[in-house]
Amino acid sequence: LLAARAAPDAAGNNDSTPLLLACQHGSAACVRQLLAAGASVDRASPDGLTPLYVACGRGFPECADALLQAGASAEVARLDDGSTPLFVSCQNGHGACAARLLDSLDGARLGVVEGANKHGVTPLIIACFMGHLEIVELLSSFGARRSVCVDNSRRFISAESLAVEQGHDEVHAFLVASREWSPLHHLRSLTPERARAYLRQGLDPRTRSERGTQLLAVTRPLH
């Protein structure tokens, strides 16, 4: 169809584009072909669902990879609740998609890591609520805040208390153990590339993680 010059962005009766449908069904091959034919990478459905949001919400990391490589924005939020692709990945327990999104940021935009919905709930808070330990560890390695103000009020929710309330003992145990960790302590979530980047930024590999010990960083980059 594309070879016969079918329009890659032609929407159906429900306003879903071919790219949105390909992401909904996890067809990475179709996603790549549509993008190569000029499909709009961030064109959203009427309710604000971008292809990246759909791929991450459904748990299709290969589709997310193709979209991110084509320049898809991780910052476009759903219109009704303000949730981002990272938020929905963390809510639904799709750790591979969350990792792709965070790695695409290269640690540069903490605002996307926080990525709160309209109620002020962040990806870390929703991951703690759902009990997704792998994702909690991943977000912690990127420095996500552990206490947030919700519903535009002065009511704060902490990740630790939420994990206790929901009975997620492993999540709570990790949050307690990692209270004073530096990014370099997150060995299960850390990639070699990010470890090198942190070292170049000046994080000290000799930093200690004991409770009550100040975390120190060297003052000049390591080469």
C-alpha positions in Angstrom: 0.0 0.0 0.0 2.8 2.4 0.8 4.5 1.5 -2.4 1.3 2.4 -4.2 1.4 5.8 -2.4 -1.2 5.3 0.2 -1.2 8.2 2.7 0.7 7.1 5.8 -1.3 9.4 8.0 -4.7 8.7 6.6 -7.1 8.3 9.6 -10.0 5.9 9.9 -13.5 6.6 11.0 -12.4 6.6 14.7 -9.5 9.0 13.8 -6.9 6.4 14.5 -3.9 6.6 12.1 -2.1 3.6 10.8 0.8 4.4 13.1 -1.5 4.4 16.2 -3.0 1.1 15.2 0.5 -0.4 14.5 1.6 0.7 18.0 -1.7 -0.6 19.6 -1.0 -4.1 18.2 2.8 -4.1 18.7 3.8 -4.3 15.1 7.3 -2.8 15.1 7.8 -3.7 11.5 4.8 -1.7 10.5 5.8 1.2 12.7 9.2 1.4 11.0 7.7 1.2 7.5 5.2 3.9 8.3 7.8 6.2 9.8 10.1 5.7 6.8 7.1 6.7 4.6 6.7 10.0 6.5 4.1 9.2 9.1 3.8 11.9 11.7 5.6 10.5 14.8 3.7 12.5 17.4 0.2 12.8 15.7 -2.2 12.0 18.5 -5.8 10.6 18.6 -8.6 13.0 19.5 -8.2 12.3 23.2 -4.4 13.0 23.1 -2.9 9.5 22.8 0.3 9.7 20.9 1.8 6.6 19.2 4.5 6.5 21.9 1.9 6.7 24.7 0.0 3.8 23.1 3.2 1.6 22.6 4.3 2.2 26.2 0.9 1.7 27.7 0.6 -1.6 25.9 4.1 -2.7 26.6 5.8 -2.9 23.2 9.4 -1.7 23.7 10.4 -2.4 20.1 7.7 0.0 18.9 8.8 2.5 21.5 12.4 2.2 20.3 11.4 2.9 16.7 9.4 5.9 17.7 12.1 7.4 19.9 14.7 6.9 17.2 12.4 8.9 14.9 12.2 11.7 17.3 9.0 11.0 19.2 8.5 13.3 22.2 8.3 11.7 25.7 6.8 14.8 27.1 3.4 14.9 25.3 0.8 14.0 27.9 -2.7 12.5 27.6 -5.3 15.3 27.5 -7.8 13.9 30.1 -5.5 13.0 32.9 -2.1 14.5 32.0 -0.2 11.2 32.2 2.9 10.8 30.1 4.3 7.7 28.2 6.6 7.2 31.2 3.8 7.4 33.7 1.6 4.8 31.9 4.6 2.5 31.4 5.2 2.6 35.2 1.5 2.2 36.0 1.1 -0.9 33.8 4.4 -2.5 34.9 6.1 -2.3 31.5 9.7 -1.9 32.7 11.3 -2.4 29.3 9.4 0.6 27.9 10.2 2.7 30.9 13.9 1.9 30.5 13.8 2.8 26.8 12.2 6.2 27.7 14.6 7.0 30.5 17.7 6.0 28.5 16.5 8.2 25.6 16.7 11.2 28.0 20.3 10.4 28.9 19.5 11.7 32.4 19.1 15.2 31.0 15.5 16.2 31.7 14.5 15.4 35.2 11.0 16.9 34.5 10.2 13.9 32.3 11.4 11.5 35.0 9.0 13.2 37.4 6.2 13.4 34.8 3.3 13.9 37.2 -0.3 13.5 36.1 -3.0 16.2 36.7 -3.3 15.0 40.4 0.4 15.4 41.0 1.1 11.6 41.1 4.5 10.8 39.6 5.8 7.7 37.9 7.6 6.6 41.1 4.5 7.1 43.2 2.3 5.1 40.9 4.9 2.3 40.6 5.0 2.1 44.4 1.2 2.0 44.6 1.2 -0.9 42.0 4.1 -2.7 43.6 6.4 -2.7 40.5 9.8 -3.2 42.2 11.9 -3.3 39.1 10.5 0.1 38.0 10.9 1.6 41.4 14.5 0.7 41.3 14.9 2.1 37.8 13.3 5.4 38.7 15.3 5.7 41.9 18.5 5.3 39.8 17.5 8.4 37.9 17.0 10.4 41.1 13.2 10.5 41.1 11.7 12.3 44.1 10.2 10.1 46.8 7.7 12.5 48.2 5.1 14.5 46.2 2.3 17.0 46.9 -0.9 15.7 45.3 -4.2 17.3 44.2 -2.7 20.9 44.4 -2.9 20.7 48.2 -0.5 20.6 51.0 -1.0 16.8 51.4 2.2 15.0 50.7 2.5 11.3 49.8 5.8 9.5 50.4 6.8 6.4 48.4 7.8 4.5 51.5 4.4 5.1 53.3 2.5 4.2 50.2 4.4 0.9 49.8 3.6 0.0 53.4 -0.1 0.9 53.0 -0.4 -1.3 49.9 1.5 -4.2 51.4 4.4 -4.1 49.0 7.1 -5.3 51.4 9.9 -5.7 48.8 9.3 -2.2 47.5 9.3 -0.8 51.0 12.5 -2.7 51.9 14.3 -1.3 48.8 13.2 2.2 49.5 14.5 2.1 53.1 17.8 0.5 52.1 18.4 3.0 49.3 17.5 6.2 51.1 21.0 7.6 50.8 22.2 5.8 47.7 23.9 7.7 44.9 23.0 6.8 41.3 26.1 4.6 41.2 24.7 2.4 43.9 21.8 1.2 41.7 23.7 -1.7 40.2 20.7 -3.7 39.1 19.3 -0.8 37.1 22.5 0.9 36.0 23.8 0.4 32.4 27.5 0.6 31.6 26.8 3.7 29.5 25.1 5.5 32.4 27.8 4.5 34.8 30.4 6.1 32.6 28.3 9.2 32.2 27.9 9.5 36.0 31.7 9.1 36.5 32.4 11.7 33.9 30.0 14.0 35.8 32.1 13.6 38.9 30.3 11.0 41.0 32.8 9.3 43.3 32.9 5.5 42.9 34.2 5.3 46.5 31.1 6.9 47.9 29.7 4.9 50.9 26.0 4.1 51.3 25.8 3.5 55.1 22.9 5.3 56.8 23.9 8.6 58.2 27.1 8.9 56.0 27.2 12.0 53.8 27.4 11.1 50.1 30.4 12.9 48.5 31.3 13.6 44.9 34.6 14.6 43.5 35.0 18.2 42.4 36.5 17.5 39.0 35.3 15.1 36.3 36.9 11.7 36.0 38.5 10.8 32.7 
